[in-house]
Amino acid sequence: MLLWALAACWLAFAWFLSSQTGEATGKLSLRISAAICNVLKIDADLIPDVDMTIRKAAHFAVYFILAGLATAASCYTFPGHQTAWLWPLGPLAIISVIDEMRKHAIPGRHSSWLEAGLNVLGCVVGAVWVWRVMVRKL
């Protein structure tokens, strides 16, 4: 039950972040990028490039984590079913595409099929990775 709750909380957090206006999300990601550049001693002129990379990687990472949590929850909830790890994948892929497409209605944001693809890829890789870990443990 805890893993399902964590997955639901992570989804809520992800949708909160993706619901921000373009201005708000831009400021947040620039602050994060500047901090990373500062810590890693990367030239400040590269902050926009680091920012773009982080913004694209975030699509993958957010849904990788969500799929990992949901896949683990499904495997623990239904331990006798060898395909339980697959069950959350379809709904999560749909949710991840809806999440991207709804940004079209948020001021300053845009929808991108590339970013929707990164979301889905994060779901698939997260689910497969957790499944591989679970197979070794069970």
C-alpha positions in Angstrom: 0.0 0.0 0.0 2.9 2.3 0.8 4.3 2.0 -2.8 0.9 2.9 -4.3 0.7 5.9 -2.0 4.2 7.0 -3.0 3.3 6.5 -6.7 0.1 8.6 -6.3 2.1 11.4 -4.4 4.8 11.4 -7.1 2.1 11.7 -9.8 0.5 14.6 -8.0 4.0 16.2 -7.6 4.7 15.7 -11.4 1.3 17.2 -12.4 1.9 20.1 -10.0 5.2 20.9 -11.7 3.8 20.5 -15.2 0.9 22.8 -14.3 3.1 25.8 -13.7 3.0 28.6 -16.2 5.9 28.9 -18.7 7.4 31.8 -16.7 7.3 29.9 -13.4 8.7 26.7 -14.7 11.4 28.7 -16.7 12.5 30.5 -13.6 12.6 27.3 -11.5 14.6 25.3 -14.0 17.1 28.2 -14.6 17.7 28.4 -10.8 18.3 24.6 -10.7 20.6 24.8 -13.8 22.6 27.7 -12.3 23.1 25.8 -9.0 24.3 22.7 -10.9 26.7 24.8 -13.0 28.0 26.5 -9.8 28.5 23.1 -8.0 30.2 21.5 -11.1 32.2 24.6 -11.9 30.6 24.9 -15.4 31.0 28.3 -17.1 27.9 30.5 -16.5 27.6 31.0 -20.3 26.6 27.4 -20.6 23.6 27.7 -18.2 21.0 27.9 -21.0 22.5 24.7 -22.6 22.5 22.9 -19.2 18.9 24.2 -18.6 17.6 22.8 -21.9 19.3 19.4 -21.2 17.9 19.3 -17.7 14.4 20.2 -18.9 14.4 17.4 -21.5 15.9 14.8 -19.1 13.3 15.7 -16.5 10.6 14.3 -18.7 12.3 11.0 -18.8 13.3 11.0 -15.1 9.9 12.0 -13.7 8.1 9.2 -15.5 10.9 6.7 -14.9 10.4 7.2 -11.1 6.6 7.1 -11.4 6.7 3.9 -13.4 9.2 2.4 -11.1 7.0 3.0 -8.1 3.9 1.8 -9.8 5.6 -1.3 -11.1 7.0 -2.2 -7.7 3.6 -1.6 -6.2 1.9 -3.9 -8.7 4.5 -6.6 -8.3 4.2 -6.6 -4.5 0.4 -6.4 -4.6 0.0 -9.2 -7.1 3.1 -11.5 -6.4 1.6 -14.6 -8.1 1.2 -12.9 -11.4 4.2 -12.9 -13.7 2.8 -10.0 -15.8 1.8 -7.8 -12.9 4.8 -5.5 -13.7 3.1 -4.7 -17.1 -0.3 -3.7 -15.7 0.6 -0.1 -14.7 2.5 0.5 -18.0 -0.4 1.2 -20.3 -2.3 3.6 -18.0 1.0 5.4 -17.2 1.9 5.8 -20.8 -1.5 7.3 -21.5 -1.2 9.6 -18.4 2.2 10.7 -19.6 0.9 11.7 -23.0 -2.1 13.5 -21.6 0.2 15.4 -19.2 2.2 16.7 -22.1 -0.8 17.5 -24.4 -2.6 19.4 -21.6 0.3 21.9 -21.5 -1.1 23.5 -24.6 -3.7 25.1 -22.4 -1.3 26.5 -19.8 -0.1 30.0 -20.3 3.5 30.1 -21.7 3.7 26.4 -22.2 3.6 24.2 -25.3 2.9 20.6 -26.1 5.6 18.5 -27.7 5.4 15.1 -29.2 9.1 14.7 -28.5 8.6 15.4 -24.8 5.6 13.1 -24.7 7.8 10.4 -26.2 10.4 11.1 -23.5 7.6 10.7 -20.9 6.6 7.3 -22.4 10.2 6.2 -22.7 10.7 7.0 -19.0 7.6 4.8 -18.2 8.9 1.9 -20.2 12.5 2.0 -19.0 11.4 2.5 -15.3 9.0 -0.4 -15.5 11.5 -2.7 -17.2 14.2 -1.7 -14.7 12.1 -2.4 -11.7 10.8 -5.7 -13.2 14.4 -6.8 -13.7 15.2 -6.0 -10.1 12.1 -7.7 -8.8 12.8 -10.9 -10.9 16.1 -11.2 -9.1 14.6 -10.8 -5.7 11.6 -13.1 -6.1 
